[in-house]
């Protein structure tokens, strides 16, 4: 592992990475929910009124 250069603060990679992962997960879940809703709308009803 490389050491940070003297005089420069170490970047907060853990916190930044956590934030990026959280944002990516939230965006992914939003897309998946939207996709599921779109698929549910496209399904035709059967003769019992169910999708």
C-alpha positions in Angstrom: 0.0 0.0 0.0 1.3 3.5 -0.8 1.8 6.1 1.9 0.3 9.5 1.4 2.8 12.3 0.7 3.9 14.3 3.7 2.1 17.5 4.2 -1.0 16.5 2.4 -4.1 15.2 4.3 -5.2 11.6 3.5 -8.4 11.6 1.4 -11.5 10.3 3.1 -12.0 7.4 0.7 -14.2 5.3 3.0 -16.8 7.9 3.6 -16.8 9.1 0.0 -17.0 5.5 -1.3 -19.9 4.8 1.1 -21.8 7.9 -0.2 -21.2 6.9 -3.8 -22.4 3.3 -3.1 -25.5 4.6 -1.3 -26.4 6.9 -4.2 -25.8 4.2 -6.8 -28.0 1.8 -4.8 -30.8 4.4 -4.5 -30.7 5.1 -8.2 -30.7 1.4 -9.1 -33.7 0.7 -6.8 -35.6 3.6 -8.4 -34.9 2.3 -11.9 -35.9 -1.2 -10.9 -39.2 0.0 -9.3 -40.0 2.1 -12.3 -39.3 -0.9 -14.6 -41.5 -3.2 -12.5 -44.4 -0.6 -12.6 -44.0 -0.4 -16.4 -44.1 -4.1 -16.7 -47.2 -4.4 -14.5 -49.0 -1.9 -16.6 -48.2 -3.8 -19.8 -49.5 -7.1 -18.6 -53.0 -7.9 -20.0 -55.7 -8.9 -17.6 -56.7 -12.6 -17.6 -60.4 -13.6 -17.5 -60.4 -13.5 -13.7 -59.4 -9.9 -13.6 -55.8 -10.6 -12.5 -52.6 -9.6 -14.2 
